[in-house]
């Protein structure tokens, strides 16, 4: 008789091996970190003895679940911002809060909280992607869980790097340090096609190949991502990343919601694994990944929860149920993704998808002892039918709850015994997390108070220091003004012609100012659009002053390049009212009596309000402003538009009164 460290017996043993062997009553023998024998209890007890024996009392003993894609430290951001579109959620909330709060301390606490939750839902391995990944790895190793930890690399400044080169260096140092750890597999995580550059893709692939570690990435998560890549590069996402060499590495591709059959084949051929995230895809309305077809084509597909800020939990028992249900509904076929196949995605097949099937994913001698015990005699899972031995898989997929998991072992060490966590102090973690939530709450409350701080939070906002004196005049004949501009007293420095689309956002608190989203289409002499530029401007209310002759000093403005869509800004700023203005603008920079002026000749198309002349000049102080305001009045006279003067209000005021008039008319008619 051989001596073992542990014999775990009196269980329904689901091996999840190649032939899906079930031993009932069965037993598993553990020596050190590994499984040495799996079989019927009678056979095992004749071959092995051990001082430590766990009697499972007829419960299920199976491989631990594999969470194939997550961002564990985001437990600390759980429930922070929900019911938003992916870009608003990510760029408007997650990234700004992360830039402010994410530190090694944050990541450590978030990881510990996540590890406790993972163990409770029967997870023994997870695949993470976040910042300060060496701290994630440390906290995970201390909790005793197995993980692939991917250091994020992206083109934007992140909490742990101002430039992507820093995250690459951090990734390499991290990989070197953790390369041979018994629990942690270090890896590199170029975030996604829309957050990375060719240079990042190249460097990350080289790193993954150099150290033979997995490359973890988000691919084809939304239809919008695919559409943008197609528009810009003329191909779908998988060929796009393949061309950049990514598929040469051992890829773990999260999502793959919007890929076609050719792309599935390309992933299969590259030996890439897919992490399917049903909760996240449902919650963010990203769509339904065609998992059924992926599996028919023999692609390795695992199941992940994605980060707890987009799920919002790490409950893998819930996730596997959803995976099965979503596949059925999306394919219109209730026989799609049956229970046993679904469970394989979270165990043996999942291990293949994350390139760790030599270590974990099934109860097979030689693999690490990563196993869990689940009760199936609870109220919600009773009674048990024995006629069909495979009914046991249905019990797990369709009725089990994470609270049914009673015992968890990873690498031969118990992390939970009879529902008690052995490596983490849950109570304390919950309290510490609550303290963080309080800090983040007050940060967001401060930010949400002002349109300006919300603008600053999404990056790129700059204060425009230059002040202008300006006057606007309603005119009848732009051509006459152009004629006057071409006379000798005026020197035209340059002219431009463009089509301008303005959208003004109004807020309940008027002192916040107005936000203008402006898109200019530049038009050449042939009347073709040559270039489009977007800009977001906050028109504040400070230092407003009117001068004589209906000239006024313009207000201080903050601007940001409009790197997001109008729809993004609308959802992010949530204005109470919106007004659209469309105009054709001819712009002249001129010199008049040795001073620079800008002349805009606008034809308002929407609403149809005729033509306007706008004269502006930069100014540096009060005296200068007074002098230039006199010159503007003079220039307006010179251009022959003086008789029409009187409209120094902003266009927007004119538009509003026009719209109000129309509204009144509609009411009375
Ligand atoms: Zn993710």
Boltz pocket constraint, residues with backbone or C-beta under 6 A from the ligand:
constraints:
  - pocket:
      binder: B
      contacts: [[A, 69], [A, 70], [A, 71], [A, 218], [A, 254], [A, 306], [A, 307]]
      max_distance: 6.0
